[in-house]
Every structure is written in C-alpha cells, then in structure tokens.
C-alpha cells in the first residue's frame, strides 16, 4: 500500500508545484507597465533639435515586404562616402537631422533610418523576432551599395542606436561597413557605464521581463510582443514618439548580452564619442571598459556636453563627421 501511494503523492506534489509555477509566471507576465515621470533635462534639450531642411520620408522594402522609412541627405557632388544613421530610443530619423545635414555638407550621402518599430517603419514599439533589425540593416546596406557602388560605408548610432551599432560592428553586419561611430551608446544595464534606470529615462517592468526571459529559455515566444520598457516622455510627446518597447524590440535594439564579446569581435575601425556630462550613462567608464579589450576602438570624451547634446551641439556634430 505504501509503495503504491508514494508515487501518487510524488506525482500530486509535482503537479501542484507545476501549477504554482505556472500561476506565478502568469502573474509576472500580466504585471502592468507604467511610464517613469518625464525627464526634464532631455525634454529641454530635445527642443533644441533643429528641423531646418528635414528631408521628406522615403521608403525601401525589407525582405518581408515591410516598408522601411528613411531620410536621405544627398550632396550635389559625386559620392564616395555613405553614412547610415540610427537614432536613439523612442525617437526616429528626425533625431539625426543635424548630423545628417553636416555629413551631407561634408560630401557624404547620409541616410537616417526610422528603425523598425519606430516612426513609419513597421509597428511602433514592436518587431516580429529578435534579430529582425539585423536583417533590416543588411537589406538597407545591400540597397545602398547598389546605389553607391564602390563607396565606403560608415554606420553611426546614437544612444540605443549606438548600442545597436556595437551589436552590428561585432556581429553579423560587422563586415558590411568600413567604419563605425558609436555616440553615447547604451551597452548593458549591468555595465560600469550604466546609471540606475538609465538616469531616469527608462522604467523596466521587471516581473514581466523576468517572466518572458524564462519563457524564452523554454522556447515559448507567444508573449514577446508585450511591452517591458517605458520611456520618460512628456505626455504631449508620447503620441509622436515610441513610448515603450516590447520584449523582443528591447533585446534587438542593443548589444548582445555579452556586450564585451561584441567589442572583442569588432573588425573595423570604431570610434566612441560621449559627452562628459552625460545624464544617462557614466562617460568616464567607457574608455577603461572597452579600449583594453579592442584596440580598434577609440573613445573620445567631449567636455561640457550632455546626452542629447551629442546630436545637437556644433562641436559634437563636427566630431561625428570627423570620426566618420
């Protein structure tokens, strides 16, 4: 009797434990998201972005047929250098207007992207799978190389776009470009460069993020469209920006989990520019973290500049052009 009962009890205990685990996991995934309060310093700096001469949006198709929006800054003279610009979190191609204009004036053909999940490219705040942005970038570069055969190519990314630039430089797109420029890049929430909650810019739905990570490792991806990151946008800006990222978008628009592995894998000359007074990241931590692991990567800190200043201030924009 006892030997027959023990397996039954063990089975019952296992079933109850599994049900309890499933209930906790469901509660974590259902945990509501909320946005952090607006970050005044960034909101004030954003008002200084000059929209003068903003090119009209155009589009090119990705491999899945989705239209990827971009703005082209084309000089009147023949082009031998092309720059692909990727914006910061929650933003779109307008974020890079001052950089695009300066590159055009220096003789570059500059293309500022609405990265999928932002602006007019795809569903705002979401993508279809982790790695889709890597595929999109490959499609964009293939089309631009068709238009500008023989030109050299530079990828320039700001903030989250800078983190995506590191992902690209050390990943599958590392040989599609001749040079990389990372501007105030987001590396990782546990990196020495990180400030708590990215200086107040980001609020993470931690229970949901952990729950979705568990499901991801179990091979279950059905809920990865749910938002896990919310940004500190003013209410009037939320309708015009991307106020939150899904689980899969936030994993795709950043370096890989082993961000130092991305740095070690860089195959092209790379420059990292950061403002000394960056509010979101610790500017002084970039050089000692990254330069020892990658001799191709050089860090330059610009005195007196904050985070968004790096795509607005004349000296910062000039440094980006010089590094490109």
Helices and strands as residue ranges (DSSP letters): H 2-29, H 40-46, E 58-61, E 67-73, E 81-86, G 93-96, H 97-105, E 109-113, H 132-147, E 152-158, H 160-169, E 179-183, H 197-200, E 202-204, H 206-217, E 227-231, H 235-238, E 244-246, H 247-252, H 259-264, E 269-275, H 285-290, G 291-293, E 297-302, G 308-311, H 314-323
